[in-house]
Amino acid sequence: MKLISTFLIGLLFGAGIVISGMGNPAKVLNFFDIAGSWDPSLIFVMGGALITTFIGYRLVLARPRPVFESKFSVPSNTTIDARLIGGSAIFGLGWGIAGFCPGGALPVMGTGRWEVLLFVGALIVGIVGTRIAVKALSAPQARSA
């Protein structure tokens, strides 16, 4: 049942991405082009997502435990540090340049468009590269401690 639930949630998310146009990089880039052919429709998509998330978290976290797990897995780190700011900036730059974000690109991978496949490939290289760099940078500190 957990697998079916996860599949249906992913299907709903992907359908929302496609219907809203967030899988179309031209629509996303037009949202960022305030001085040109600005398309404000994604404000409503983001606003709807914010409202849904706000209500959903309140309803779900009011339960004593999740349906398919023994406890909630909510991040406890609330620190705003250079790593968070840097990651957010890189995410925003990538989204503004490519017109894709991971949430928008993954559902449209099935189209086979080379731009999407290139973006997801670059995403994977970036994730692996970051993990290698973080591990290498933290290794000298671990030895000196």
C-alpha positions in Angstrom: 0.0 0.0 0.0 2.9 2.4 0.8 4.3 1.9 -2.7 0.9 2.5 -4.4 0.5 5.7 -2.2 3.9 6.9 -3.2 3.2 6.3 -6.9 -0.1 8.1 -6.7 1.5 11.1 -4.9 4.2 11.3 -7.5 1.7 11.0 -10.3 -0.3 13.8 -8.9 2.8 16.0 -8.5 3.9 15.3 -12.1 0.5 16.0 -13.4 0.5 19.3 -11.5 3.9 20.2 -12.9 2.7 19.5 -16.5 -0.7 21.1 -16.2 0.8 24.3 -14.6 3.4 24.6 -17.3 6.4 24.3 -14.9 7.8 21.6 -17.1 8.0 24.1 -20.0 11.3 26.0 -19.7 10.0 28.8 -22.0 7.1 29.5 -19.7 9.4 29.5 -16.6 11.9 31.8 -18.3 9.1 34.1 -19.4 8.2 34.4 -15.7 11.7 35.6 -14.9 11.7 38.0 -17.9 10.1 41.0 -16.1 11.3 43.5 -18.7 10.3 41.5 -21.7 7.5 38.9 -22.3 6.7 38.5 -18.6 4.2 35.7 -17.8 2.9 36.1 -14.2 0.9 32.9 -14.2 3.5 31.0 -12.3 2.9 33.3 -9.3 -0.5 31.6 -9.0 1.1 28.1 -9.3 3.6 29.0 -6.5 0.9 30.6 -4.4 -1.3 27.6 -4.8 1.6 25.3 -3.8 2.3 27.5 -0.7 -1.3 27.5 0.5 -1.6 23.7 -0.1 1.6 23.0 1.7 0.7 25.3 4.6 -2.7 23.6 5.1 -1.3 20.1 4.4 1.5 20.3 7.0 -1.0 21.5 9.6 -3.4 18.6 8.9 -0.7 15.9 8.6 1.4 17.0 11.6 -1.7 17.1 13.8 -1.9 13.3 13.5 -0.1 11.2 16.2 2.0 9.5 13.5 2.2 9.0 9.7 0.0 6.3 8.1 2.9 4.2 6.7 5.7 4.9 9.2 6.2 4.8 12.9 7.2 8.5 13.3 7.4 11.7 11.3 10.8 12.4 9.6 10.9 16.2 9.8 14.3 18.0 9.4 15.5 19.4 12.7 18.2 21.7 11.4 16.9 25.3 11.2 20.3 27.0 10.8 20.6 29.5 8.0 24.2 29.3 7.0 26.5 29.9 4.0 25.9 26.4 2.7 22.1 26.9 2.7 22.4 30.4 1.1 24.9 29.2 -1.5 22.8 26.2 -2.4 19.7 28.4 -2.8 21.6 30.8 -5.0 23.0 28.1 -7.2 19.5 26.6 -7.4 18.0 29.9 -8.4 20.7 30.7 -11.0 20.3 27.2 -12.5 16.5 27.6 -12.7 16.9 31.1 -14.3 19.4 29.9 -16.9 17.9 26.6 -17.8 14.2 27.2 -17.1 14.1 23.8 -15.3 14.3 22.9 -11.6 14.5 19.3 -10.5 10.8 19.1 -9.6 9.9 20.4 -13.1 12.4 18.4 -15.0 11.8 14.9 -13.6 8.2 14.6 -14.7 9.0 15.8 -18.3 12.0 13.4 -18.7 9.6 11.0 -20.5 9.3 13.5 -23.4 12.8 12.5 -24.4 13.7 16.2 -25.1 17.5 16.5 -25.1 17.3 19.7 -23.0 15.6 17.8 -20.2 18.0 14.9 -20.4 21.0 17.3 -20.4 19.7 19.2 -17.4 19.1 16.0 -15.4 22.5 14.7 -16.4 24.1 18.0 -15.2 22.0 17.8 -12.0 23.4 14.3 -11.2 26.9 15.4 -12.0 26.4 18.5 -9.7 25.0 16.3 -6.8 27.9 13.8 -7.1 30.5 16.6 -7.5 29.2 18.4 -4.4 29.2 15.3 -2.3 32.8 14.6 -3.4 33.9 18.2 -2.7 32.2 18.3 0.7 33.8 15.0 1.7 37.2 16.2 0.6 36.9 19.6 2.3 35.7 18.0 5.6 38.4 15.3 5.6 41.2 17.5 6.9 39.0 18.9 9.7 38.1 15.3 10.8 41.8 14.3 11.0 42.8 17.3 13.0 40.0 16.9 15.6 
